[in-house]
Amino acid sequence: MLSLAAAFICCSSGGRDQDQAPPPPADLSSLRPKFDFRGRIIFQSNMDGDSEIYILTAAGVTKLTDNTWQDEYPRVSPDGRRIAYSANPEGKFQIYTMNMDGTDIIRVTNAPHDAMEQAWYPDGKRIAFTVEAPGRNFSMWTQDLETGTAAPLLPDFRGSNALPDFSPIEPLMGFTGKRLVGWDVYLLDLATGRWRELVTGGRSCRPRFSPDGKKIAYVSNEADGKGDIWIMNPDGSSKERLTERDDMHDYFPSWSPDGKYIVFCSDSLGRLDRGRWALFLVKVSTRRVFPLFDSGRRDLFPEWR
């Protein structure tokens, strides 16, 4: 399955939990963030035994989905009204959308293989998403939400391409690509269709544009062999490592609405495929890290709006 196999796409190991009993459900009323923040952070967690979508605010946690399948990787629409996410009620993962309160669920994609890791176009009328074909080949597709028309996004890219994210101010899209060995961060010019590599070395992934479009956060394991949060300019210059916790994997960055903080996930055992994950914040200007939320399970894929 694509899910967590793609989640840790720039590291050498990864995958779903194996041979582990589901955790007992958490008591939501007792869970609070450890750091006072503004806005809402949408994330996925298995705190009830399987992956569901939740919203975290300064007041606490609200559960948006409640079922027996996996609901994963939430992304909020540009107007803040809808959440796109991945779910597998019929076996294969497909993209769905719902209101911010969990109502009005609509299936969007009908991909022949697992469809996940989606991003909204800035106009909110289309989504880009990742499909995993047999043999762990990843490719990005785009789908019009009004017509339902789907098409490959980079048909001429020789290699796997995945994990799209769009600039809010320019016709640019960051993505993760693998042409020979290892994954790296790329930039696609949507106006010309040309792409180029922003990070080399086969050890980077998951670009996320800042709200003003002037910076890109991404994950790299070049410094310590595990994931760290980095930032750079959209042209690939001024790379800066924000987290330096060599005993942990830091993954899944998402910017605060004011661009001053980045929320991310970190594991507690130094292992990608087991143990629990929690949410942390890093202040961009000082690189200071704060614990934000820990359900005691696997809290992943934060989206700050």
C-alpha positions in Angstrom: 0.0 0.0 0.0 1.1 3.5 -0.6 0.1 5.0 2.7 3.1 4.9 5.1 5.4 3.4 2.5 5.2 6.7 0.7 5.0 8.6 3.9 8.7 8.0 4.6 9.7 8.2 1.0 13.2 9.7 1.3 14.4 7.2 3.9 15.7 3.7 3.3 13.1 2.1 5.6 9.5 2.5 6.3 6.0 0.9 6.2 3.0 0.3 8.3 3.1 -1.2 11.8 3.7 -4.9 11.7 2.5 -7.5 14.2 1.1 -4.8 16.6 -2.2 -4.9 18.3 -4.3 -1.7 17.9 -3.9 0.7 20.8 -6.9 1.2 23.1 -9.0 4.3 22.3 -7.7 7.5 23.7 -9.9 9.8 25.9 -10.2 12.9 23.8 -11.5 15.0 26.6 -8.2 14.6 28.4 -6.0 15.6 25.5 -4.7 19.2 25.1 -1.9 20.9 23.2 1.3 21.5 25.2 1.9 24.9 23.4 -0.6 27.7 23.0 -1.1 28.3 19.3 -3.5 30.1 17.0 -5.5 28.5 14.2 -6.3 24.8 13.6 -4.1 21.9 12.9 -5.7 19.0 11.0 -3.9 15.7 11.4 -4.3 12.0 11.3 -3.9 9.6 14.3 -4.6 6.0 15.2 -5.6 7.0 18.8 -8.9 5.1 18.4 -7.3 2.0 16.9 -7.2 3.0 13.2 -6.3 6.1 11.3 -8.9 8.9 11.6 -8.8 12.7 10.9 -8.7 15.1 13.8 -8.6 18.8 14.4 -6.4 20.3 17.1 -7.0 23.7 18.5 -5.9 25.5 21.7 -9.1 24.1 23.3 -8.4 20.5 22.5 -9.0 17.7 20.0 -12.1 17.1 17.8 -12.6 13.9 15.8 -13.8 14.4 12.2 -14.0 10.8 10.9 -15.1 7.7 12.7 -15.1 4.4 10.9 -13.3 1.0 10.5 -11.0 1.9 7.6 -8.0 4.2 7.2 -8.5 8.0 6.8 -5.2 9.7 6.1 -3.2 12.7 4.9 -5.6 15.6 5.3 -5.0 18.8 3.2 -7.2 21.9 3.6 -8.6 23.7 0.5 -7.3 27.2 -0.3 -10.6 28.8 0.9 -10.5 26.8 4.1 -13.9 25.2 3.6 -13.0 21.6 2.6 -10.5 18.9 3.6 -9.1 16.5 1.0 -7.9 13.2 2.4 -7.2 9.6 1.5 -9.3 6.6 2.6 -9.7 2.9 1.7 -13.3 1.9 2.6 -13.4 -0.3 -0.5 -9.8 -1.6 -0.3 -7.8 0.7 -2.5 -7.0 4.2 -1.3 -8.9 7.0 -3.1 -9.1 10.7 -2.5 -12.2 12.1 -0.8 -13.2 15.6 0.3 -15.4 16.7 3.3 -16.4 19.9 5.1 -14.3 21.1 7.9 -16.8 19.6 10.4 -16.6 16.1 8.8 -19.9 16.3 6.9 -20.6 16.0 3.1 -18.1 13.4 2.2 -17.5 13.1 -1.5 -15.3 10.6 -3.3 -13.1 12.4 -5.9 -10.9 9.9 -7.6 -11.4 6.5 -9.2 -7.8 5.5 -9.7 -6.9 1.9 -10.6 -4.2 1.8 -7.9 -3.8 3.5 -4.5 -4.3 7.3 -4.7 -2.9 9.4 -1.9 -0.7 12.3 -0.9 -2.8 15.0 -2.5 -2.5 18.7 -2.8 -5.0 21.4 -3.8 -4.2 23.7 -6.7 -4.3 27.4 -5.6 -7.6 28.0 -7.4 -9.2 25.1 -5.4 -10.7 23.7 -8.6 -8.3 20.8 -9.0 -6.1 18.5 -7.0 -2.9 16.8 -7.7 -2.3 13.4 -6.1 0.1 10.4 -6.1 -0.6 7.0 -7.5 1.4 3.9 -6.7 1.5 1.4 -9.5 2.7 -2.2 -9.0 6.4 -2.4 -8.4 6.4 0.8 -6.2 6.4 3.2 -9.1 4.9 6.5 -8.1 3.4 9.1 -10.4 1.5 12.3 -9.9 -1.9 12.9 -11.5 -4.2 15.9 -11.6 -8.0 15.8 -11.4 -10.6 18.5 -12.2 -13.1 18.5 -9.3 -15.9 19.9 -11.5 -15.6 17.6 -14.5 -13.8 14.6 -12.9 -11.3 14.5 -15.7 -7.9 13.0 -14.6 -4.6 13.1 -16.4 -0.9 12.3 -15.6 0.9 15.4 -14.4 4.4 14.6 -15.5 4.1 11.9 -18.2 7.6 12.7 -19.6 9.4 12.4 -16.2 11.6 9.3 -16.4 11.3 8.0 -12.9 9.0 8.1 -9.9 7.4 11.4 -9.0 5.2 12.1 -6.0 4.1 14.3 -3.1 3.1 17.6 -4.8 2.8 21.0 -3.2 1.9 24.3 -4.9 3.2 27.8 -4.4 0.4 30.2 -3.3 1.7 33.1 -5.4 3.5 31.7 -8.5 2.8 29.0 -11.0 5.2 26.6 -9.3 4.9 23.1 -7.8 7.3 21.3 -5.6 7.5 17.5 -5.7 9.6 14.6 -4.8 11.3 12.7 -7.6 13.5 9.6 -8.0 15.3 9.2 -11.3 18.3 7.0 -10.5 19.1 6.4 -6.9 17.3 8.1 -4.0 14.6 10.7 -3.7 15.1 14.5 -4.1 13.1 17.7 -4.1 12.2 19.1 -7.5 10.4 22.2 -8.8 8.0 22.3 -11.7 7.2 25.5 -13.6 3.6 25.1 -14.4 3.7 27.8 -17.0 6.4 26.1 -19.1 6.2 22.5 -18.0 9.9 22.5 -17.2 11.2 21.0 -14.0 14.6 21.1 -12.2 16.2 19.5 -9.2 16.5 21.8 -6.1 18.2 19.3 -3.8 20.7 16.6 -4.9 22.2 13.6 -3.2 19.1 11.3 -3.1 18.2 12.1 0.5 15.4 14.7 0.5 11.6 14.8 0.1 8.3 16.5 1.0 8.6 20.2 -0.1 6.0 22.5 1.4 5.7 26.2 0.4 5.5 28.9 3.0 2.3 31.0 3.1 4.0 33.9 1.3 5.7 31.5 -1.2 9.2 32.8 -0.3 10.5 29.7 1.4 10.1 25.9 1.0 10.3 23.5 4.0 11.4 20.0 3.2 12.8 16.9 4.8 16.4 15.7 4.4 18.4 12.9 6.1 21.7 14.0 4.7 23.0 15.3 8.0 22.4 12.4 10.4 20.9 9.6 8.3 17.4 10.4 9.8 14.9 13.0 8.7 15.4 16.6 9.7 13.3 19.7 8.8 15.1 22.1 6.4 14.1 25.3 4.6 15.4 26.9 1.4 14.4 29.5 -1.2 12.3 28.4 -4.1 15.3 28.5 -6.4 17.1 26.1 -4.1 19.5 28.6 -2.5 20.0 29.4 1.2 19.4 25.9 2.6 19.1 25.9 6.4 18.7 23.0 8.8 16.1 23.7 11.4 16.0 20.6 13.5 19.1 18.8 14.8 17.8 15.9 16.8 20.0 13.0 15.7 18.1 10.4 17.7 14.8 11.1 16.0 13.2 11.2 12.6 11.5 14.6 12.0 9.0 14.6 9.1 5.9 16.1 7.5 6.5 19.9 7.8 3.6 22.3 7.5 3.9 26.1 8.0 1.9 28.2 10.4 -0.4 30.8 8.7 2.0 33.6 9.7 5.0 31.7 8.5 6.8 32.0 11.8 6.5 28.3 12.9 6.5 24.9 11.3 4.6 22.0 12.7 6.1 18.6 12.1 6.0 15.0 13.4 8.7 13.2 15.3 9.1 9.6 16.4 9.9 8.6 19.9 11.9 5.4 19.3 14.1 6.4 16.4 12.3 3.9 14.2 10.1 4.8 11.3 7.8 1.7 11.2 7.1 1.3 14.9 6.5 3.3 18.0 4.6 6.5 18.5 4.8 9.8 16.7 4.0 13.2 18.2 3.6 16.8 16.9 6.2 19.4 17.5 6.8 23.0 16.5 10.0 24.7 15.4 10.3 28.5 15.4 11.9 29.4 12.1 13.8 32.4 13.3 15.5 30.7 16.3 15.3 27.0 15.4 13.9 26.3 18.9 11.7 23.2 19.1 8.6 22.9 21.2 6.5 19.8 21.9 2.9 20.4 20.8 0.7 17.3 21.0 1.2 13.7 21.9 -1.7 11.3 22.1 0.6 8.4 22.9 -0.1 6.8 19.5 0.8 7.8 15.9 0.0 11.5 15.3 1.0 12.2 11.7 0.5 14.5 8.6 -0.3 17.9 10.3 -1.8 20.7 8.2 -1.9 24.1 9.9 -4.6 26.6 8.9 
